[in-house]
């Protein structure tokens, strides 16, 4: 059964109107509460260190949400593990697990943005080595109360206990990946669930990489119940296909053109947007029926998807539009997927 959720970057920028930090945070927490009440399975908070986002410390936001929600699972999306101390990350999310009564999860990734590296004094030349070492340490801390460990980027641990321990026997740790084969293999060999970020192009092109992940995991002795696959993509649910596209298009193009300017990508065109919104494209937008059909199509193309999370709040949508979309996801999209999946 596919779980459905939302990922947020805690944006404080809605179109040309910048919200106060206080109001943006209040609205974000209201959306998490609405997602819980609407029956969504999970809500994730990303990690960025930029003016337009308020998610530099996702565990704090999730803890505030935990106090106001009952059943929805609360996760990072992603924790930039390369520039974090795995001990502190584990302690933060173990504490969140206690506050939420067993609903915390970590999605650990290297991060597509790089501002955290100079901020915390790390060298970008160590981009992959940092993540590889720290992921193994995080998993070891998760699995062992007393930790003995040594590596390049952190002082060694000698039979050192790490507290608090979470309520869950094994705090879920997902690996967030883009398109690097080594990342898929690494997640499989560690037996960790996989969260694939697909933000453009044909989603089905990731099938060979997901097959590689599953094969690597099976060869390492892990079963299908451990080798879960999640999918994260930009998306939005509206009353009709036309209204959803009209709501989403202006802000999406503006946001991704801005990001592209920072990373050397060309501006997004209407033709590219239409291609991404097509049946096999990465954008999951439309009316509830269209969105449910697309998610089931993606799941089939990828050999099964266990979780899907929408990224909605980087398209300059208003709080009201986001709240209405969350309601549609809970009341219509999820029942359609449960019925037809």
TIFI-529013 format. One line per field, with one value per residue: x, y, z of N, C-alpha, C in turn. Coordinates in pm, whole numbers, plus 50000, padded with zeros to 5 digits. Each point is the difference from the previous one (the first is absolute). Layout:
REM TIFI-529013
n_px	(X,...)
n_py	(Y,...)
n_pz	(Z,...)
ca_px	(X,...)
ca_py	(Y,...)
ca_pz	(Z,...)
c_px	(X,...)
c_py	(Y,...)
c_pz	(Z,...)
END
This chain:
REM TIFI-529013
n_px	(50084,49979,50099,49922,50087,50054,50084,50056,50032,49879,49944,50069,50007,49891,50046,49944,49919,50101,49975,49953,50114,49947,49949,50115,50061,49919,50008,50132,50001,49924,50089,50095,49936,49978,50127,50024,49919,50064,50085,50082,50091,50054,50076,50071,50106,50033,50118,49989,50089,49877,49999,49971,50079,49911,50057,50077,49898,49987,50086,50035,49988,50060,50081,49997,50018,50095,50017,49979,50067,49934,49985,50010,50076,50108,50047,50130,50027,50132,50053,50068,50013,50040,49916,49952,49990,50027,50084,50020,50015,50068,50070,50009,50022,50088,50038,50002,50063,50066,50021,50026,50054,50121,50002,50122,50050,50110,50004,50105,50056,50057,49876,49899,49966,50093,49903,49961,50067,49998,49869,50017,50071,49919,50080,49957,50133,49950,49929,50053,50127,49962,49920,50090,50095,49935,49962,50117,50051,49916,50019,50130,49986,49929,50098,50090,49967,50098,50066,50067,50068,50060,50033,49983,49868,50024,50012,50086,49926,50016,49922,49969,49923,49897,49959,49864,49942,49967,49872,50016,49985,49965,50057,49894,50095,49948,50037,50018,49956,50094,50113,50075,50043,50114,49917,49950,50122,50045,49885,50013,50130,49949,49920,50025,49882,49949,50039,49933,50081,49881,50078,50030,49963,50028,49904,49950,50076,49941,49925,50096,49996,49868,50006,50094,49921,49892,50070,50053,49877,49946,50101,49963,49895,49956,49885,49895,49971,50132,49984,49951,49910,50050,49905,50082,49891,50022,49901,49877,49900,49930,49898,50071,50024,49905,49920,50032,49999,49885,49966,50046,49964,49936,49962,49961,49959,49943,49956,49965,49950,49955,49956,49945,49963,49972,49943,49973,49873,49947,49933,49900,49967,49897,50075,50102,49928,49950,50127,50038,49895,50060,49930,50113,49965,50098,49942,49960,49939,49886,49885,49924,49911,50040,50005,49887,49950,50053,49961,49888,49998,50041,49913,49915,50030,49996,49907,49923,49912,50072,50057,49906,50089,49900,50065,49932,50081,50050,49867,50032,49959,49877,49994,49905,50074,50103,49925,49947,50125,50043,49893,50028,50126,49957,49913,50085,50122,50013,49870,50025,50112,49936,49905,50089,50070)
n_py	(49882,50085,50046,50098,50092,50092,50062,50069,50112,50006,50015,50113,49952,50073,49968,50116,49925,50058,49883,50043,49982,50081,50078,49997,50007,50097,50051,49981,50036,50100,50005,49989,50084,50078,49978,50019,50105,50030,49941,50104,49927,50102,50077,50049,50034,50081,50018,50129,50078,50037,50127,49944,49923,49938,49914,50092,49989,49906,49944,50129,50022,49884,50041,50123,49940,49930,50116,50023,49888,49903,49992,50118,49932,50031,50053,49986,50105,49994,49919,50115,49869,50035,50096,49884,50006,49877,50025,50125,49957,49893,50078,50085,49900,49953,50125,50030,49885,50043,50123,49939,49933,50008,50129,49998,50064,49945,50098,49923,50115,50016,50019,50049,50076,50092,50086,49877,49973,50118,49993,49869,50057,49952,49910,50070,50001,50009,50053,49907,50024,50125,49993,49937,50074,50113,49952,49943,50115,50072,49910,50011,50131,49995,49917,50085,49967,49908,50109,49912,50111,49997,50124,50058,50010,49910,50055,49906,49892,49991,49905,50101,50011,49986,50108,50009,49888,49976,50031,50033,49870,50032,50112,50020,49951,50094,49961,50131,49971,50038,50002,49994,49912,50060,50103,49951,49971,50115,50057,49933,50026,50117,49959,50122,50045,50014,50128,49986,50102,50009,50095,49912,50014,49884,49985,49938,50106,50012,49929,50020,50123,49999,49944,50089,50090,49951,49993,50122,50037,49937,50045,50109,49929,50109,49998,49971,49950,49978,49954,50095,50043,50120,50083,50098,50074,50104,50054,49988,49995,50018,50084,50061,49930,50071,49995,49870,49986,50067,49932,49887,50022,50113,49954,49887,50065,50090,49903,49918,50111,50038,49879,49996,50126,49942,49905,50103,49986,49965,50111,49974,49925,50055,49979,50042,50102,50019,49985,50078,50071,49951,49898,50005,50128,50074,50103,49990,50055,50049,49955,49964,49984,50113,50059,49942,50022,50121,50007,49944,50087,50099,49956,49981,50121,50024,49912,50103,50089,50004,50110,50097,50099,50088,50071,50077,50025,49959,49996,50071,49881,50046,50042,50078,50025,50013,50068,50062,50010,50031,50077,50040,50012,50049,50084,50027,50055,50006,50029,50082,50035,50009,50058,50070,50019)
n_pz	(50000,49902,50077,50043,49962,50077,49920,50097,49937,50060,49882,50002,49875,49996,49882,49979,50076,50060,50058,50115,50064,50088,49903,49932,50118,50040,49877,50005,50127,49956,49901,50090,50079,49896,49970,50128,50008,49885,50085,49977,49940,49933,50079,49899,50072,49899,49945,50023,49948,49956,49961,49882,50074,50077,49919,50056,50087,49908,50084,50008,49868,49977,50096,49947,49882,50061,50061,49870,49976,49936,49868,49942,49915,50074,49887,49991,49919,50005,50094,49993,49991,49879,50038,50044,50131,49956,50099,49963,49875,50044,50081,49899,49915,50086,50027,49870,49994,50108,49953,49883,50101,49942,49961,50052,49895,49949,49913,49988,49968,49882,49953,49925,50106,49983,50036,50039,49890,49939,50020,49983,49903,49904,49945,49895,50003,50123,49903,49923,50027,50018,49895,49928,50057,49985,49883,49981,50045,49926,49905,50025,50012,49890,49959,50052,50121,50001,49965,49925,49969,49880,49961,49882,50010,50094,50122,50034,50002,50132,49954,49918,50109,49919,50066,49998,50036,49876,49987,49871,49983,49876,50034,49922,49923,49923,49879,50003,49878,49912,49929,50112,49910,50036,49997,49888,49957,50047,49961,49887,49995,50040,49903,49951,50041,49880,50005,49885,49985,49943,49952,49907,49873,49943,50088,49896,49971,50118,49916,49907,50050,49998,49880,49975,50057,49939,49889,50025,50036,49897,49925,50070,49958,49940,50068,49922,50120,49983,49876,50077,49912,50024,49965,49969,49973,49920,50071,49955,50086,49889,49990,49904,49890,49942,50106,50012,49868,49995,50108,49950,49874,50031,50117,49939,49892,50080,50080,49901,49946,50121,50032,49879,50030,50119,49923,49922,50040,49882,49969,50085,49896,49935,49893,50074,50045,49880,49961,50101,49955,49892,49950,49929,50000,50053,49939,50126,49896,50050,49950,50101,49904,49942,50119,50041,49880,50010,50127,49965,49900,50080,50090,49903,49951,50131,49971,50031,50045,50109,49954,49995,49981,50014,49910,50087,50103,49884,49987,50109,50039,50014,50124,49953,49891,50081,50083,49895,49955,50122,50007,49876,50040,50116,49948,49898,50004,50132,50013,49900,50060,50116,49929,49932,50112)
ca_px	(49916,50082,49979,49998,50032,50044,50128,50000,50124,49967,50019,49942,49979,49886,49995,50071,49970,50079,49936,50086,50040,49900,49879,50031,50011,49867,49925,50057,49952,49858,49990,50035,49881,49898,50040,49972,49855,49950,50036,50126,50085,50131,50034,50145,50057,50133,50105,50069,50062,49981,49906,49861,49949,50010,50017,50140,50001,49870,49952,49927,49869,49928,49962,49882,49889,49968,49914,49867,49947,49973,50037,50086,50142,50071,50135,50082,49983,50080,50107,50127,50084,50141,50047,49943,50058,49903,49957,49899,49882,49929,49940,49886,49885,49956,49917,49876,49925,49938,49895,49892,49955,50040,49964,50111,50081,50106,50046,50137,50051,50116,49950,50030,50058,50131,50032,50035,50141,50081,49941,50045,50143,50034,50056,49918,50074,49971,49854,49952,50067,49933,49870,50020,50045,49902,49884,50032,50001,49861,49936,50058,49941,49861,49994,50079,49994,50139,50060,50145,50008,50100,49994,50079,49938,49944,50076,49957,49913,50049,49894,49928,49853,49934,49864,49906,49963,49863,49898,50002,50116,50098,49958,50013,50096,49995,50108,49952,50092,49965,50014,50133,49989,50067,49910,49900,50069,50032,49878,49966,50095,49972,49864,49922,49901,50052,49911,50054,49951,49985,49949,49987,50013,49911,50024,50033,50142,50068,49980,50126,50068,49926,50032,50135,49984,49940,50093,50109,49947,49978,50131,50053,49922,49881,49876,49917,49938,50099,50043,49887,50031,49917,50015,49972,49994,49912,49862,49892,49868,49897,49866,50004,50134,50029,50023,50123,50112,50000,50049,50137,50097,50080,50097,50097,50095,50082,50090,50102,50088,50091,50095,50083,50098,50106,50072,50041,49900,49923,49865,49897,49905,49866,50007,50061,49900,49897,50059,50013,49865,49943,49978,50122,50090,50022,49904,49876,49900,49874,49888,50029,50002,50122,50116,50001,50039,50141,50079,49993,50081,50139,50031,50015,50121,50119,49999,49938,50039,49942,49966,50017,49984,49986,50065,49903,50010,50099,49936,49932,49859,49958,49967,49866,50011,50068,49908,49897,50064,50017,49868,49969,50086,49947,49860,49975,50113,50036,49901,50012,50118,49974,49901,50047,50141)
ca_py	(50118,50120,50111,50130,50108,50130,50055,50146,50071,50111,50122,50123,50086,49965,50097,50124,50039,49927,49993,50003,49865,49951,49959,49886,49881,49967,49939,49868,49909,49977,49905,49867,49956,49965,49874,49896,49984,49951,49861,49977,49908,50051,50137,50018,50135,49998,50076,50100,50108,50115,50097,49974,49880,50002,49860,49968,49900,49933,49926,50091,50018,49874,49984,50085,49931,49879,50036,50038,49896,49874,49875,50017,49980,50127,49964,50099,49979,49901,50045,50007,49927,50027,50114,49986,49897,49892,49984,50102,49970,49891,50049,50087,49925,49912,50086,50018,49875,49996,50102,49961,49865,49899,50036,50071,49935,50081,49978,50054,50022,50087,50136,50050,50133,49984,50111,49950,49960,50109,50046,49915,49977,49876,50016,49937,49889,49880,49989,49861,49930,50042,49935,49856,49971,50040,49913,49875,50028,50020,49869,49929,50058,49953,49857,49965,50100,50034,50011,50012,50041,50100,50039,50117,50131,50021,49928,49862,49964,49878,49943,50118,49989,50115,50012,49896,49899,50026,49902,49895,49911,50051,50126,49988,50086,49989,50067,50084,49993,50065,49910,49939,49855,49962,50028,49893,49880,50019,49980,49859,49921,50025,49956,50116,50043,50095,50109,50048,50132,50014,50136,50033,49890,49883,49929,49860,49980,49957,49857,49923,50031,49937,49856,49986,50007,49877,49889,50016,49966,49855,49934,50024,49920,50070,49959,50105,50085,50100,50075,50082,50108,50119,50091,50140,50082,50117,49964,50084,49950,50102,49950,49951,50003,50135,50092,49961,50048,50147,50040,49955,50037,50124,49991,49895,50050,50103,49938,49917,50086,50059,49894,49975,50107,49975,49876,49997,49939,50099,50025,49901,50046,49940,49867,49910,49978,49909,49867,49945,49974,49892,49877,49936,50102,50003,50084,49928,50105,49975,49969,49878,49881,50004,49979,49860,49918,50021,49935,49855,49976,50009,49883,49886,50019,49986,49870,50014,50114,49985,50131,50116,50129,50118,50127,50098,50138,50083,50051,50126,49978,50061,49907,49946,49901,49883,49933,49935,49887,49895,49942,49916,49881,49911,49957,49940,49931,49880,49893,49947,49915,49880,49920,49954,49962)
ca_pz	(50000,49988,50093,49932,50090,49949,50046,49998,50028,50091,49924,50052,49883,49918,49891,50029,50137,50098,50129,50116,50041,50095,49928,49915,50085,50049,49891,49975,50104,49971,49889,50050,50074,49901,49937,50099,50007,49871,49982,49931,50075,50040,49965,50011,49998,49942,50070,49919,50079,49915,50052,49964,50065,50145,50039,50030,50108,49981,50117,50088,49939,50013,50140,50019,49934,50076,50113,49951,49912,50068,49931,49883,50025,49985,49953,49930,49856,50070,50087,49926,50094,49973,50079,50134,50086,50013,50139,50029,49918,50065,50124,49967,49950,50108,50085,49924,50007,50132,50003,49908,50037,49902,49862,49936,49898,49940,49863,49998,49865,49986,49975,49865,50021,50064,50090,50133,50008,50057,50125,50110,49990,49930,49866,49898,49939,50080,49990,50009,50112,50122,50014,50015,50136,50101,49992,50071,50143,50043,50008,50114,50121,50002,50030,50118,50107,50030,49867,49980,49859,49963,49860,49958,50015,50133,50103,50019,50111,50063,50083,50048,49987,49938,50052,50040,49901,49952,50035,49899,50017,49904,49942,49855,49930,49854,49927,49892,49885,49874,49887,49997,50024,50125,50112,50002,50046,50142,50077,49995,50078,50141,50030,50041,49902,49902,49959,49873,49961,49855,49985,49859,49906,50005,50125,49971,49969,50122,50026,50011,50125,50108,49988,50053,50146,50051,49979,50096,50130,50006,50007,50135,50093,50050,49937,49940,50102,50041,49882,49959,49906,50005,49887,50035,49879,50010,49968,50052,49963,49991,49970,49862,49942,49952,50111,50067,49920,50004,50133,50028,49896,50014,50109,49972,49902,50063,50098,49937,49922,50097,50038,49883,49989,50098,49969,49860,49913,49924,50052,49969,49900,50008,49939,50098,50104,49946,49988,50135,50051,49919,50078,50049,50051,50144,50072,50034,50019,49934,50087,50076,49916,49919,50088,50044,49885,49973,50103,49976,49880,50043,50081,49910,49918,50083,50066,50131,50084,50133,50056,49913,50067,49916,50033,49950,50047,49931,49878,50035,50029,50125,50109,49973,49894,50054,50090,49919,49933,50100,50023,49884,50006,50101,49980,49869,49938,50075,49976,49863,49994,50080,49929,49869,50004)
c_px	(50089,49961,50012,50029,50045,50137,49995,50140,49976,50023,49932,49967,49882,49986,50082,49981,50079,49929,50101,50035,49896,49876,50026,50008,49864,49917,50052,49949,49851,49983,50035,49882,49890,50033,49973,49850,49942,50041,50125,50094,50125,50014,50148,50040,50144,50102,50070,50055,50000,49890,49856,49939,50026,50034,50144,50012,49868,49947,49919,49859,49916,49955,49878,49877,49957,49904,49858,49934,49991,50058,50101,50146,50074,50146,50075,49994,50085,50084,50130,50108,50148,50057,49945,50077,49897,49952,49888,49873,49918,49931,49877,49878,49954,49911,49866,49914,49928,49883,49879,49942,50024,49968,50114,50071,50105,50013,50135,50048,50122,49959,50040,50055,50127,50033,50041,50150,50089,49946,50053,50145,50042,50045,49913,50071,49976,49851,49951,50061,49935,49870,50016,50038,49892,49873,50025,50001,49858,49928,50055,49943,49855,49990,50069,49993,50139,50080,50152,50023,50117,49990,50080,49945,49943,50089,49943,49910,50048,49895,49914,49849,49943,49854,49939,49982,49855,49901,49998,50127,50113,49942,50016,50098,49991,50122,49938,50101,49946,50013,50134,49991,50063,49910,49894,50062,50028,49878,49960,50089,49980,49860,49908,49896,50050,49894,50063,49937,49999,49933,49987,50013,49895,50032,50045,50146,50078,49986,50131,50075,49930,50019,50139,49999,49946,50094,50115,49954,49978,50132,50065,49917,49876,49876,49921,49937,50095,50037,49883,50047,49899,50031,49957,50003,49918,49858,49899,49869,49901,49866,49993,50144,50039,50032,50129,50122,50010,50052,50150,50104,50080,50107,50105,50107,50091,50102,50113,50091,50101,50107,50095,50106,50116,50088,50038,49903,49930,49863,49902,49901,49864,50001,50061,49902,49895,50053,50012,49864,49930,49994,50125,50098,50002,49898,49870,49894,49874,49889,50029,50010,50128,50123,50008,50044,50149,50087,50000,50083,50149,50041,50022,50130,50127,50004,49944,50056,49926,49953,50019,49978,49999,50090,49913,50036,50115,49941,49917,49849,49966,49973,49863,50006,50066,49908,49893,50057,50020,49867,49961,50084,49942,49863,49978,50117,50032,49895,50009,50118,49978,49905,50058,50143,50022)
c_py	(50125,50104,50132,50111,50125,50031,50151,50053,50121,50135,50118,50096,49947,50105,50123,50044,49912,50006,50027,49857,49940,49948,49877,49871,49958,49931,49860,49899,49971,49898,49858,49943,49958,49868,49882,49971,49941,49856,49974,49921,50064,50146,50019,50147,49990,50072,50091,50108,50127,50088,49960,49876,50006,49861,49963,49896,49923,49929,50089,50024,49874,49975,50086,49936,49877,50030,50031,49893,49867,49878,50017,49981,50127,49972,50120,49971,50097,50068,49999,49939,50030,50112,49998,49895,49890,49977,50099,49976,49890,50049,50087,49918,49892,50079,50026,49874,49986,50098,49956,49863,49900,50030,50065,49913,50099,49963,50071,50014,50090,50144,50048,50142,49985,50106,49953,49969,50114,50048,49922,49955,49870,50030,49926,49885,49869,49964,49856,49927,50035,49924,49850,49965,50030,49916,49870,50021,50018,49866,49920,50052,49954,49857,49961,50112,50048,49990,50012,50023,50096,50029,50126,50131,50029,49931,49861,49985,49867,49950,50108,49981,50128,50000,50133,49896,50026,49895,49885,49916,50039,50127,49992,50102,49967,50069,50079,50006,50080,49901,49930,49851,49957,50021,49891,49870,50009,49974,49853,49915,50018,49954,50112,50035,50120,50105,50068,50135,50009,50135,50043,49877,49892,49919,49856,49975,49953,49850,49922,50026,49936,49848,49973,50003,49870,49881,50006,49960,49851,49924,50018,49929,50066,49960,50117,50094,50107,50093,50079,50111,50112,50090,50140,50082,50125,49960,50089,49944,50115,49939,49940,50002,50142,50095,49966,50052,50153,50050,49977,50060,50128,49990,49895,50049,50105,49940,49924,50080,50067,49899,49971,50106,49982,49883,49985,49930,50109,50021,49891,50060,49934,49861,49897,49969,49900,49858,49934,49965,49890,49870,49934,50098,50008,50083,49925,50104,49964,49981,49869,49874,49992,49971,49856,49908,50012,49931,49849,49963,50004,49875,49877,50010,49974,49867,50004,50116,49988,50132,50106,50126,50113,50113,50110,50144,50079,50060,50125,49982,50063,49893,49937,49893,49871,49922,49925,49879,49883,49929,49906,49872,49900,49943,49926,49921,49869,49890,49940,49906,49871,49905,49935,49948,49850)
c_pz	(50000,50105,49923,50102,49927,50057,49987,50028,50090,49933,50068,49886,49920,49890,50033,50144,50098,50135,50111,50037,50094,49929,49913,50081,50053,49892,49968,50102,49982,49887,50045,50080,49903,49931,50093,50005,49872,49970,49918,50090,50057,49960,50026,49995,49950,50087,49900,50092,49915,50057,49976,50064,50150,50057,50033,50111,49994,50123,50094,49947,50018,50144,50032,49938,50077,50114,49958,49914,50075,49929,49887,50037,49961,49968,49946,49850,49917,50107,49920,50091,49981,50086,50142,50079,50018,50143,50031,49918,50066,50127,49973,49961,50098,50097,49933,50007,50133,50008,49919,50031,49887,49856,49922,49896,49951,49853,49991,49857,50000,49977,49862,50006,50085,50103,50140,50012,50051,50135,50120,49986,49935,49858,49899,49929,50074,49995,50022,50119,50133,50020,50023,50143,50103,49995,50075,50151,50053,50016,50118,50131,50015,50053,50131,50104,50039,49870,50009,49851,49982,49851,49975,50055,50138,50102,50025,50123,50056,50099,50065,49985,49941,50044,49955,49889,49958,50052,49900,50017,49906,49938,49847,49942,49851,49941,49886,49887,49883,49886,49990,50030,50131,50121,50014,50052,50149,50087,50003,50087,50151,50041,50046,49894,49921,49970,49879,49966,49848,49975,49854,49914,50018,50125,49976,49972,50123,50027,50004,50130,50120,49996,50056,50152,50057,49986,50100,50140,50017,50012,50137,50107,50057,49920,49946,50103,50049,49886,49943,49907,50017,49882,50044,49872,50027,49961,50069,49949,50004,49966,49860,49950,49958,50116,50074,49924,50006,50134,50012,49907,50031,50108,49978,49905,50063,50096,49932,49908,50093,50043,49886,49979,50095,49960,49853,49907,49919,50062,49957,49901,50021,49941,50095,50113,49954,49989,50138,50061,49922,50081,50057,50064,50152,50077,50023,50034,49923,50101,50074,49915,49917,50084,50047,49888,49973,50104,49983,49876,50034,50078,49913,49920,50080,50076,50140,50079,50133,50060,49893,50081,49898,50053,49940,50030,49940,49872,50028,50017,50135,50105,49976,49892,50051,50093,49922,49927,50097,50026,49885,50000,50099,49968,49868,49943,50073,49985,49860,49989,50078,49923,49875,49999,50021)
END
